[in-house]
């Protein structure tokens, strides 16, 4: 979980490989309208996000029936994470990849094939609710090399 540019997808792919798990890129489940809206610099509202989160939860539930699954998903607010847990029917572990505003902006600016412009970062950071102590998850610094980040997440998973 985390804002755009944090490295969620990179870490999720590394974890999926280590766990021999299915990988889901939640961004692929956004509607065309939502992608166009974000590309235009217009933040999504909760009303925009709920159908997307429902699609993510259903996909996680379906993939999770066959074995482990790793999802790259922003899951910015606690209520979104609670919904994903509830609607997937699975025990989920959240790995929050996080860094400074400057690091995140630099990483977003370096991307060439994503619909999320750098101008959307402030909105995502304003929406972000860090993991609460009662949530099952770990925070990974985005500056941590991917192999070390995957090691830390795997250690947390036990």
SVG drawing of the C-alpha trace seen along z (x, -y; Angstrom):
<svg xmlns="http://www.w3.org/2000/svg" viewBox="-20 -19 39 42">
<polyline fill="none" stroke="black" stroke-width="0.4" points="0.0,0.0 1.0,-3.6 0.9,-6.6 1.9,-6.8 5.6,-6.4 6.3,-4.5 7.3,-1.3 4.3,0.8 4.3,2.7 8.0,3.4 7.9,4.8 4.7,6.7 6.2,8.4 9.3,9.4 7.1,10.7 4.8,12.6 7.9,14.3 9.3,15.3 5.9,16.6 5.0,18.3 1.9,16.2 -0.5,14.6 0.1,10.9 -2.7,8.4 -2.0,4.8 -4.9,2.9 -4.3,-0.1 -5.4,2.2 -8.8,2.5 -9.5,-1.2 -12.2,-2.2 -11.1,-4.0 -13.0,-7.0 -11.1,-7.0 -7.7,-6.7 -8.7,-9.6 -9.8,-11.7 -6.5,-11.0 -4.4,-11.7 -6.1,-15.0 -5.0,-15.8 -8.5,-15.4 -8.4,-13.4 -10.8,-10.5 -13.5,-10.8 -14.6,-8.0 -17.6,-7.6 -15.1,-7.0 -13.0,-4.6 -15.7,-2.2 -16.5,-0.4 -12.7,0.0 -12.1,1.3 -14.9,3.7 -13.3,5.0 -10.0,5.4 -11.6,7.2 -13.4,9.6 -10.3,10.3 -8.3,10.9 -11.0,13.3 -11.1,15.2 -7.3,15.5 -6.9,16.2 -9.0,19.3 -6.3,20.9 -3.4,19.9 -1.4,16.9 -1.9,13.5 0.0,10.3 -1.7,7.0 -0.2,3.7 -2.9,1.3 -2.8,-2.2 -5.3,-1.4 -4.7,-4.9 -7.4,-5.0 -8.2,-2.7 -11.8,-2.4 -10.5,-1.2 -8.3,1.4 -11.1,2.6 -13.3,3.0 -10.7,5.0 -10.3,7.3 -14.1,7.7 -15.1,8.1 -12.2,10.4 -12.9,12.7 -9.2,13.2 -6.6,12.3 -4.7,9.5 -1.2,8.2 -0.5,4.6 3.0,3.6 3.1,-0.2 6.0,-1.5 6.6,-5.1 9.1,-7.9 9.4,-11.7 7.3,-13.9 10.5,-14.8 11.5,-11.2 8.0,-10.3 7.7,-13.3 11.1,-12.5 10.1,-8.9 6.7,-9.8 8.5,-12.3 10.8,-9.6 7.9,-7.3 6.9,-7.4 4.2,-4.8 1.7,-5.6 -1.4,-7.6 -0.8,-9.3 0.9,-12.8 3.2,-14.3 0.5,-16.9 -1.7,-14.2 0.8,-13.4 -0.3,-16.1 -3.9,-14.8 -2.8,-11.2 -0.6,-12.3 -3.6,-14.3 -5.8,-11.2 -3.2,-8.7 -3.9,-7.3 -0.9,-5.4 -1.4,-1.9 -3.0,-1.9 -1.4,0.2 -4.2,2.7 -3.8,3.3 -1.8,6.3 1.0,4.6 4.5,3.2 6.0,0.0 8.9,0.2 11.0,-2.8 11.0,-3.4 14.7,-4.1 15.4,-0.5 16.8,1.6 14.1,3.9 15.8,7.1 16.2,5.8 12.6,4.5 11.4,7.9 13.5,9.6 11.9,7.3 8.4,8.1 9.1,11.8 10.4,11.7 7.3,9.9 5.1,12.5 7.0,15.2"/>
</svg>
